[in-house]
Amino acid sequence: MKIAISNIAWEHKLLAQYLKFLKELGFSGIEIAPSIIWTEPTDSSIEDRKIFKDQIHKEGLEIIGFHALLFSR
């Protein structure tokens, strides 16, 4: 069984620390609420999104889904 957690659970500035911690705890992936990462997700660049994705994959985690897509609307 794979276990995932939402990025709503921590402050985005602490992403690197939490990714390491989540992997140590046995999590497999992360559900992404984009408005937690970017004030205006539709204005994020492809490069911004790639950097974010690469940080997650570097720690051996995967993005398993997106949620709260209309939260900031």
C-alpha positions, 0 to 999 in steps of 0.5 A, spaced: 500 500 500 502 506 498 501 512 503 501 519 501 500 526 504 497 533 502 502 539 502 497 543 506 500 539 512 506 544 512 509 550 510 512 551 503 518 554 505 520 548 509 519 543 503 526 540 503 526 538 510 519 535 510 520 531 504 526 528 507 522 527 513 516 524 509 520 519 506 523 517 512 516 516 515 515 511 509 510 516 505 510 514 498 507 520 495 504 527 495 498 530 493 499 537 491 494 543 492 498 548 488 495 555 491 500 553 497 506 553 493 504 559 488 500 565 490 497 564 483 498 557 480 496 559 473 502 564 473 507 559 475 512 558 469 514 551 466 521 552 470 518 553 477 513 547 476 519 542 474 524 545 479 518 543 484 517 536 481 524 535 481 525 536 488 519 531 490 522 526 485 529 527 488 527 524 495 524 518 492 517 521 492 512 521 487 506 526 486 500 522 486 494 527 485 492 534 485 486 537 489 484 544 492 484 546 485 479 552 486 481 554 493 484 560 491 478 562 486 
